[in-house]
Amino acid sequence: MSEPSLSKTHILDEKDINHKLRRIASEILEQHPKTPLAFVGIHTRGVIVADRIYNVLIEDRKEMVKGSLDISLYRDDLDNLGSIPSIKNSDLPFEIEGATVILFDDVLFTGRTIRAAINVLTDYGRPAKIELAVLIDRGNRELPIAPNYTGHTIQTSKKEHICSHFHEIDDEEGVYKLINSERAS
């Protein structure tokens, strides 16, 4: 039996990613010119997206805080995972109660990750508002979740996979669509 082969299509390069994140930053600033904001990135790549947008905005805004969430134990597919998920620390060094939170992730797919993140956040308190910012929205929602800020939208099938790479943790920078050619046929 032959090994399945993966087809890899380039979607965004480093310049594209930086442009999309700067655009999201501008949209956030436009929507919240004076509102104190809490940026919360979902581990792992959502934290990078949050950090980069935070760093763009910190020059113009001082009323921002940032943190990170680990949703591993809030996933609704723990029984289906082959192994125990890697646990990272949530770091929310500010009060969630009454805050305007912008939740960040790299790729939005079914919406289940975001549902889990909202559950984690509300365990810390009741935010005044939660908004969602994603680098990539790939469709195929299973829950009624929509981003407030989107860098790039691409329609994909459930057989396709979108992966993002960032210099902070990967050897390269870019967003790719992967297709298992055996499944795709």
C-alpha positions as CSV (number, residue, x, y, z in Angstrom):
1,M,0.0,0.0,0.0
2,S,1.5,3.4,-1.0
3,E,1.9,6.3,1.3
4,P,-0.6,9.1,0.9
5,S,0.9,12.2,-0.6
6,L,0.1,15.7,0.5
7,S,-0.4,18.6,-1.9
8,K,0.7,21.9,-0.4
9,T,-0.6,25.2,-1.8
10,H,0.8,28.5,-0.7
11,I,-1.9,31.0,0.4
12,L,-0.1,33.8,2.3
13,D,3.6,34.7,2.6
14,E,5.3,36.8,5.3
15,K,4.5,40.1,3.6
16,D,0.8,39.1,3.2
17,I,0.5,38.0,6.8
18,N,2.0,41.3,8.1
19,H,-0.4,43.3,5.8
20,K,-3.4,41.3,7.0
21,L,-2.5,41.7,10.7
22,R,-2.0,45.4,10.2
23,R,-5.4,45.7,8.6
24,I,-7.0,43.8,11.5
25,A,-5.2,46.2,13.9
26,S,-6.6,49.2,12.0
27,E,-10.1,47.8,12.1
28,I,-9.8,47.2,15.9
29,L,-8.6,50.7,16.4
30,E,-11.4,52.1,14.3
31,Q,-14.0,50.1,16.3
32,H,-12.5,50.9,19.7
33,P,-10.8,54.3,19.6
34,K,-11.0,54.8,23.3
35,T,-12.2,51.5,24.9
36,P,-9.7,49.7,27.1
37,L,-9.1,46.3,25.5
38,A,-8.0,42.9,26.7
39,F,-6.2,40.9,24.0
40,V,-6.4,37.1,24.6
41,G,-4.6,34.7,22.2
42,I,-5.5,31.0,22.1
43,H,-2.4,28.8,22.4
44,T,-0.3,28.4,20.4
45,R,-0.6,30.4,17.2
46,G,-3.4,32.6,18.3
47,V,-1.0,34.0,20.9
48,I,1.3,35.0,18.1
49,V,-1.5,36.7,16.2
50,A,-2.5,38.6,19.4
51,D,1.1,39.6,20.2
52,R,1.7,40.9,16.7
53,I,-1.5,43.0,16.6
54,Y,-0.9,44.2,20.1
55,N,2.6,45.4,19.1
56,V,1.2,47.3,16.1
57,L,-1.4,49.1,18.3
58,I,0.6,49.7,21.5
59,E,2.2,52.8,19.8
60,D,-1.2,54.5,19.5
61,R,-3.0,53.0,22.5
62,K,-1.9,52.5,26.1
63,E,-5.3,51.1,27.4
64,M,-4.5,47.5,26.4
65,V,-3.6,44.4,28.2
66,K,-2.8,40.9,26.8
67,G,-3.0,37.4,27.9
68,S,-3.2,33.8,26.7
69,L,-5.6,30.9,27.0
70,D,-5.1,27.1,27.0
71,I,-8.3,25.4,26.0
72,S,-6.9,21.8,26.1
73,L,-9.1,20.6,28.9
74,Y,-12.2,22.4,27.5
75,R,-12.2,20.6,24.1
76,D,-15.3,18.6,23.3
77,D,-13.2,16.0,21.4
78,L,-11.0,14.8,24.3
79,D,-12.4,11.3,23.9
80,N,-11.5,11.2,20.2
81,L,-7.9,12.3,20.7
82,G,-5.3,9.6,20.4
83,S,-3.2,11.1,23.2
84,I,-3.4,13.4,26.1
85,P,-3.3,17.0,24.9
86,S,-0.2,19.1,25.7
87,I,-1.2,21.4,28.5
88,K,0.0,25.0,28.5
89,N,-0.7,27.7,31.1
90,S,-3.5,30.2,30.7
91,D,-2.1,33.7,31.5
92,L,-4.7,36.3,32.2
93,P,-2.9,39.0,34.3
94,F,-6.0,41.3,34.4
95,E,-9.6,41.2,35.4
96,I,-11.9,39.5,32.9
97,E,-15.1,40.8,34.7
98,G,-16.5,43.7,32.7
99,A,-13.6,43.7,30.2
100,T,-13.9,44.1,26.4
101,V,-12.0,41.1,25.3
102,I,-10.7,40.4,21.8
103,L,-10.0,36.7,21.3
104,F,-7.4,35.8,18.7
105,D,-6.7,32.6,16.8
106,D,-4.8,31.9,13.6
107,V,-7.5,29.7,11.8
108,L,-11.2,29.6,12.3
109,F,-12.8,26.3,11.1
110,T,-15.7,24.6,12.9
111,G,-16.0,27.1,15.8
112,R,-15.4,24.5,18.5
113,T,-12.1,26.0,19.5
114,I,-13.7,29.4,20.0
115,R,-16.6,27.8,22.0
116,A,-14.0,26.2,24.3
117,A,-12.1,29.5,24.6
118,I,-15.3,31.4,25.6
119,N,-16.0,28.7,28.2
120,V,-12.5,29.2,29.7
121,L,-12.9,33.0,29.7
122,T,-16.2,32.9,31.5
123,D,-14.7,30.7,34.2
124,Y,-12.5,33.7,35.0
125,G,-15.4,36.2,35.0
126,R,-18.1,37.8,32.9
127,P,-16.6,40.0,30.2
128,A,-18.7,43.0,29.0
129,K,-18.0,41.9,25.4
130,I,-16.1,39.3,23.5
131,E,-15.0,39.8,19.9
132,L,-13.1,37.4,17.7
133,A,-10.1,38.2,15.4
134,V,-8.6,35.5,13.1
135,L,-6.0,35.5,10.5
136,I,-7.8,32.9,8.3
137,D,-11.5,32.0,8.2
138,R,-11.8,28.8,6.3
139,G,-15.6,28.2,6.6
140,N,-17.3,24.9,7.5
141,R,-18.7,26.1,10.8
142,E,-20.4,23.6,13.1
143,L,-21.4,26.2,15.6
144,P,-22.9,29.7,15.1
145,I,-19.6,31.6,15.5
146,A,-18.4,34.4,13.3
147,P,-15.3,36.6,13.5
148,N,-15.5,40.3,14.0
149,Y,-12.1,40.8,12.3
150,T,-10.7,38.5,9.5
151,G,-7.4,38.7,7.7
152,H,-8.2,36.4,4.9
153,T,-11.2,34.2,3.9
154,I,-10.9,31.0,1.9
155,Q,-13.5,28.3,1.4
156,T,-12.2,24.8,2.0
157,S,-13.5,21.4,2.1
158,K,-13.4,19.3,5.3
159,K,-10.7,17.1,3.6
160,E,-8.4,20.1,3.3
161,H,-6.3,21.5,6.1
162,I,-5.0,25.0,6.6
163,C,-1.7,25.4,8.5
164,S,0.0,28.6,9.5
165,H,3.7,29.0,10.2
166,F,5.2,31.8,12.2
167,H,8.9,32.5,12.8
168,E,8.4,32.6,16.6
169,I,7.8,28.8,16.6
170,D,8.4,27.5,13.1
171,D,11.3,27.5,10.7
172,E,9.3,29.5,8.2
173,E,6.5,32.1,7.8
174,G,3.4,31.5,5.7
175,V,-0.1,30.0,5.4
176,Y,-0.7,26.8,3.4
177,K,-3.5,24.7,2.3
178,L,-2.8,21.0,2.5
179,I,-4.7,18.3,0.6
180,N,-4.3,14.6,1.1
181,S,-4.3,13.6,-2.6
182,E,-5.5,10.1,-1.7
183,R,-8.6,11.5,0.1
184,A,-9.2,14.2,-2.4
185,S,-9.7,11.8,-5.3
